[in-house]
Amino acid sequence: MNEEMIKLRQMYSDTFSTETGKKLLHDLEMRCNYNASSFVAGDTNATSYEEGKRAVVLYIHNMMKEE
Protein backbone atom coordinates (compact mmCIF):
# COMPACT_ATOMS: atom_id res chain seq x y z
CA MET A 1 0.00 0.00 0.00
CA ASN A 2 1.43 3.37 -0.93
CA GLU A 3 1.98 6.28 1.45
CA GLU A 4 -0.92 8.32 0.05
CA MET A 5 -3.40 5.48 0.63
CA ILE A 6 -2.10 4.95 4.16
CA LYS A 7 -2.65 8.65 4.92
CA LEU A 8 -6.13 8.58 3.39
CA ARG A 9 -7.11 5.54 5.44
CA GLN A 10 -5.83 7.29 8.56
CA MET A 11 -7.95 10.34 7.75
CA TYR A 12 -11.07 8.15 7.54
CA SER A 13 -10.21 6.56 10.89
CA ASP A 14 -9.46 9.92 12.50
CA THR A 15 -12.73 11.37 11.23
CA PHE A 16 -15.09 8.54 12.10
CA SER A 17 -13.52 7.42 15.39
CA THR A 18 -14.47 10.61 17.25
CA GLU A 19 -17.79 10.80 19.10
CA THR A 20 -19.17 13.12 16.42
CA GLY A 21 -17.81 10.91 13.65
CA LYS A 22 -19.38 7.80 15.21
CA LYS A 23 -22.75 9.55 15.35
CA LEU A 24 -22.45 10.66 11.73
CA LEU A 25 -21.44 7.19 10.60
CA HIS A 26 -24.40 5.70 12.44
CA ASP A 27 -26.69 8.21 10.72
CA LEU A 28 -25.23 7.26 7.32
CA GLU A 29 -25.68 3.56 8.13
CA MET A 30 -29.37 4.14 8.87
CA ARG A 31 -29.99 6.31 5.80
CA CYS A 32 -28.03 4.12 3.41
CA ASN A 33 -29.33 0.62 4.27
CA TYR A 34 -26.01 -0.57 5.70
CA ASN A 35 -27.63 -3.41 7.67
CA ALA A 36 -30.66 -3.96 5.47
CA SER A 37 -31.49 -5.28 2.06
CA SER A 38 -31.27 -2.73 -0.73
CA PHE A 39 -33.55 -4.80 -2.99
CA VAL A 40 -36.64 -3.01 -4.34
CA ALA A 41 -39.07 -5.58 -5.76
CA GLY A 42 -39.85 -5.01 -9.42
CA ASP A 43 -37.59 -1.97 -9.81
CA THR A 44 -34.00 -2.63 -10.85
CA ASN A 45 -33.22 1.09 -11.07
CA ALA A 46 -34.34 1.71 -7.49
CA THR A 47 -32.39 -1.33 -6.34
CA SER A 48 -29.26 0.00 -8.06
CA TYR A 49 -29.78 3.42 -6.48
CA GLU A 50 -30.21 1.95 -2.99
CA GLU A 51 -27.19 -0.32 -3.45
CA GLY A 52 -25.14 2.72 -4.51
CA LYS A 53 -25.98 4.46 -1.24
CA ARG A 54 -25.03 1.33 0.69
CA ALA A 55 -21.72 1.08 -1.19
CA VAL A 56 -20.63 4.46 0.20
CA VAL A 57 -20.98 3.26 3.80
CA LEU A 58 -19.25 -0.03 2.95
CA TYR A 59 -16.38 1.98 1.48
CA ILE A 60 -16.06 4.08 4.64
CA HIS A 61 -15.96 0.95 6.80
CA ASN A 62 -13.41 -0.64 4.48
CA MET A 63 -11.18 2.43 4.63
CA MET A 64 -11.28 2.33 8.43
CA LYS A 65 -10.09 -1.30 8.63
CA GLU A 66 -6.49 -1.78 9.62
CA GLU A 67 -4.47 -3.63 7.03
Secondary structure per residue as TSV (DSSP state, phi and psi in degrees):
chain	resnum	aa	ss	phi	psi
A	1	M	-	360.0	134.3
A	2	N	-	-80.6	165.3
A	3	E	H	-58.6	-40.2
A	4	E	H	-63.5	-41.5
A	5	M	H	-67.8	-38.5
A	6	I	H	-60.9	-44.8
A	7	K	H	-64.2	-41.1
A	8	L	H	-63.6	-44.3
A	9	R	H	-61.0	-39.4
A	10	Q	H	-64.9	-37.6
A	11	M	H	-63.5	-40.7
A	12	Y	H	-61.8	-45.5
A	13	S	H	-63.5	-44.3
A	14	D	H	-60.8	-41.0
A	15	T	H	-69.4	-47.7
A	16	F	H	-94.7	4.2
A	17	S	T	-97.5	-8.0
A	18	T	S	-76.2	166.8
A	19	E	H	-60.8	-44.0
A	20	T	H	-63.6	-45.1
A	21	G	H	-60.9	-40.3
A	22	K	H	-63.0	-40.4
A	23	K	H	-66.4	-41.5
A	24	L	H	-65.1	-41.8
A	25	L	H	-63.8	-40.8
A	26	H	H	-61.0	-42.9
A	27	D	H	-60.5	-45.2
A	28	L	H	-61.9	-40.4
A	29	E	H	-60.0	-41.9
A	30	M	H	-68.8	-42.2
A	31	R	H	-75.1	-23.7
A	32	C	T	-113.1	18.9
A	33	N	T	59.2	38.3
A	34	Y	T	-58.9	-42.8
A	35	N	T	-107.2	19.9
A	36	A	S	-135.0	163.5
A	37	S	-	-67.9	140.8
A	38	S	-	-100.0	5.3
A	39	F	-	-69.8	131.5
A	40	V	-	-118.3	109.4
A	41	A	T	-55.0	128.1
A	42	G	T	76.8	6.3
A	43	D	-	-139.9	92.3
A	44	T	H	-66.2	-32.9
A	45	N	H	-66.0	-43.4
A	46	A	H	-65.7	-38.6
A	47	T	H	-61.8	-45.2
A	48	S	H	-61.5	-42.0
A	49	Y	H	-61.0	-49.2
A	50	E	H	-64.0	-38.6
A	51	E	H	-68.1	-33.1
A	52	G	H	-63.0	-41.5
A	53	K	H	-62.2	-44.2
A	54	R	H	-63.2	-36.5
A	55	A	H	-61.5	-32.4
A	56	V	H	-63.2	-46.3
A	57	V	H	-67.6	-38.7
A	58	L	H	-61.0	-40.0
A	59	Y	H	-62.7	-44.3
A	60	I	H	-59.7	-47.4
A	61	H	H	-61.9	-41.1
A	62	N	H	-63.0	-40.9
A	63	M	H	-67.5	-25.1
A	64	M	H	-85.4	-12.8
A	65	K	S	-69.9	139.9
A	66	E	-	-80.8	138.5
A	67	E	-	-108.3	360.0
